[in-house]
Amino acid sequence: MMKMKSISASKASLVFFLCQMISALDVPLDLSQPPTITQQSPKDYIVDPRENIVIQCEAKGKPPPSFSWTRNGTHFDIDKDAQVTMKPNSGTLVVNIMNGVKAEAYEGVYQCTARNERGAAISNNIVIRPSRSPLWTKEKLEPNHVREGDSLVLNCRPPVGLPPPIIFWMDNAFQRLPQSERVSQGLNGDLYFSNVQPEDTREDYICYARFNHTQTIQQKQPISVKVFSMDSLNDTIAANLSDTDIYGAKPVTERPPVLLTPTGSTSNKVELRGNVLLLECIAAGLPTPVIRWIKEGGELPANRTFFENFKKTLKIVDVSEADTGNYKCIARNALGSTHHVISVTVKAAPYWITAPRNLVLSPGEDGTLICRANGNPKPSISWLTNGVPIAIAPEDPSRKVDGDTIIFSAVQERSSAVYQCNASNEYGYLLANAFVNVLAEPPRILTPTNKLYQVIADSPALIDCAYFGSPKPEIEWFKGVKGSILRGNEYVFHDNGTLEIPVAQKDSTGTYTCVARNKLGKTQNEVQLEVKDPTVIIKQPEYKVIQRSAQASFECVIKHDPTLMPTVIWLKDNNELPDDERFLVGKDNLTIMNVTDKDDGTYTCIVNTTLDSVSASAVLTVVARPNPPLDLELTGQLERSIELSWVPGEENNSPITNFVIEYEDGLHEPGVWHYQTEVPGSQTTVQLKLSPYVNYSFRVIAVNEIGRSQPSEPSEQYLTKSANPDENPSNVQGIGSEPDNLVITWESLKGFQSNGPGLQYKVSWRQKDVDDEWTSVVVANVSKYIVSGTPTFVPYEIKVQALNDLGYAPEPSEVIGHSGEDLPMVAPGNVQVHVINSTLAKVHWDPVPLKSVRGHLQGYKVYYWKVQSLSRRSKRHVEKKILTFRGNKTFGMLPGLEPYSSYKLNVRVVNGKGEGPASPDKVFKTPEGVPSSPSFLKITNPTLDSLTLEWGSPTHPNGVLTSYILKFQPINNTHELGPLVEIIIPANESSLILKNLNYSTRYKFYFNAQTSVGSGSQITEEAVTIMDEGKMAMASRQVDIATQGWFIGLMCAVALLILILLIVCFIRRNKGGKYPVKEKEDAHADPEIQPMKEDDGTFGEYSDAEDHKPLKKGSRTPSDRTVKKEDSDDSLVDYGEGVNGQFNEDGSFIGQYSGKKEKEPAEGNESSEAPSPVNAMNSFV
């Protein structure tokens, strides 16, 4: 919920200017003018008799006026009364009554006259009356003896004071007497009882009258009221009368309404326009009547009608003639109704329609004074001039009276005077002074020069041009120094000279010139207008729902004109923020830490500047878990049910969704609370089912979206009667722990399920399918019983029945259990194995007889193990494997066997006790399979046209090897593979020399073994024949660096450095300078970037800044032509991505194969590529 409002200061000033616009033209005080009354005391002036009397009369005029007074219509000579003084330069009288003079001596009607050479103004008739607060007259008050149910009126009758006192009723302790629909105070101050009750008996009903003017309170003597009830009245009568005289007082009877005030069925009321109309109806009756008001033939005026004193008083404020009519009050109770009609007539003292206004005329001009008033009855209009009735005033040929208008024609300077208009009827009068001032004055502008006006864009701009002149000047407005006259609908020109721009825009800013001219001259004035941007709240506070103890934050981000300095104020519920350190006001936000329930409310951000004000509001709702329920009550107690009711606690702004009811069993589990049930949040009563022999206490927990409340206080305890158990133990089982016993177990009943004291269990059993009687035993409150001496694994029928001191539970259901198991006696027979392939076999067996299992058949276990490999004839450690097959399954698959091997297996039956004896071992063999790859392949002794290959036999031959297959093919400079050559090698060979190969050629070899089943997986290697002797020196040092990682990084660094230098050169050149790139490069060559030497095609030394592991020439390989991994860690591996390599006689590289399909350029003029160190090593691993 969010509200926003904006108030512009310009709108407030608009009202002020419009008020100026309709007022008369003020005459500057430096010019001659008749007197004008500026201040006077009220017409009906009630004074405090203990203080000096001050009668005000202030006036202005040129020359300054003199003052005189009349009292009761005759001249009041102030100089002759030592107690009366007139303030200097004023007409205000001060009557000194401190010297023992009574204020009553100066009661009367006073009128002030202010006079100068141009006329005389008079004040209203001021009626002076001292206030009075008389004491109550002494009277003897008799006690009021009233029968219960009767009506009663206690009269106050306060003394007549001036002004009338305020009445209220209190007791001796100065406590106000409580009032209600039954007992209330009337408008006349009396205390009305519609019907009295015994509690109304008291001796200190005291009426007080407070006289506010003198700040005094007068007290009436206490009134005693004694209310007799019917029972006590009958006792009194019986004690004082004989048996024959006893008639008995009637009991309190109900009565229909009767009006106590006003009396009769109709009455009249006259009220004056603008006053408050108060109508009253107070009724007696039992039960107490209820009052209702209607207006016959119309509706009660909305927004002006109020009901007071428990609807016994109808109040209509600011009444007008439209409120005249018949108002009916209706008093009603259960026995009937009555009514009263009040005829209201609204009269009106005179009120202005058009009050006369001052006239400033130049000689020869015409004008009018208009005096129009209304009232009921219609007022009469009379004119005076300079305080004298116009009929007897000196003649003025320029003046003509026409009823409520005086017409002036061709006035002259002697026509200046003050005219008084008096409008009066029987309810009052109006008196207004208006002067006619004849002047000849050139224009003058009263607004200060260069006055600055500031307004907000899109709001009205009102630029003042207060002026004076006689004749009245004409006003024109211009914008800018040489601007044209302002005209058109976008401007409003007011009679008082004000220029209004209804919707000011930013381009309205500028200089405005006001020109005033009449026939006597011309003048002008410049003012400035600035139009500012409005203040806007661009991010307003938003509605928040916050949990208690959390943090709430409201934003108020504003945008404003940079020349205006805004102030931001935060309010809570239209009041200042609480003085609490939890409220943190930031630049554009309000943060409330650790929110509490008291923080709930509407927060308003108000932004004020000197020109406008904007505000935005948002509501903070603090939510929390509900308060615990209250007032738990148990009703409708029965043996097996009870009704629980409660009163919900505070919801804390989050509706309660449900109530959870818990119970405590004080008899069996004191202090432990259990879930009973739950009901919707709209329900506050619940019927609860109970169990016997439980000492119940209940509590209720309220739940809302925030969480659960604290539990309520526990209810009173309720102990239910004992009874037979309703249920038997659950989860009854019979399982033997030994071959000769039966263990019967069950889940015991909980305490409240026992239904009474002395809980026990009757355990019964008999062998199933045997004509046996039940064997029973009664045990204490335990959960197990062991039956000994039973046959091994036989079924039993079992039942467990609960009982207590009052009897047995219903007959329990039977369950089947078994006595204890023993190990199986027989092994599975007819075990057969079917070999499916070299790694999988299927085993079959015959099931054992169920009786020999001697327990629950859980399945069969197959034990199998490898005896030996048929290819190697060597035994190794026997590792037995076990497969379990659940249930009565009689076959299974044996996966993961090794080919060409001898295996044994046996089968055993399994029950709950364990495994039975093993079947005789069964031997089976797996057929041959394909071999694994050869254990290694290495290539040695490279020559111009031959290579030597050596290999190891497969780790897992999986059968009898029949041969080896060697395939190889050459690889050219573009990494394309040549024709494939295949050679079959006898199985007993372990090396081979390949001859007739091309020199300086790379070859790729594929090598695998095979059995009679097929070929195994292959191993691959690559090798290079050596070069011709004439080209070996260059080939030994030539390396294909194009694919080296360090070389690629180096080239990237060089390219980046060149790019940076070019950019710097370009910048320097644009700035007009020169940068000698070539000289700088020669002088500061990068030591890490050395070009290839053209004479031998080799590289200069390269030093890595991190590991300093250069490629060294002349390194030697072992005599067997292989390179071990340990050796490579310190030399070549650091420089490549692989681990293969090959060397010539002196340790230089002789070739490389990168494995890439793309064609790469060769280094130098050789036809083959120089191998990388890494790939060269790969050939020897």
Disulfide bonds with the S-S distance in Angstrom:
Cys57-Cys112 1.99
Cys156-Cys207 1.90
Cys281-Cys329 1.84
Cys371-Cys421 1.58
Cys465-Cys514 1.80
Cys556-Cys605 1.91
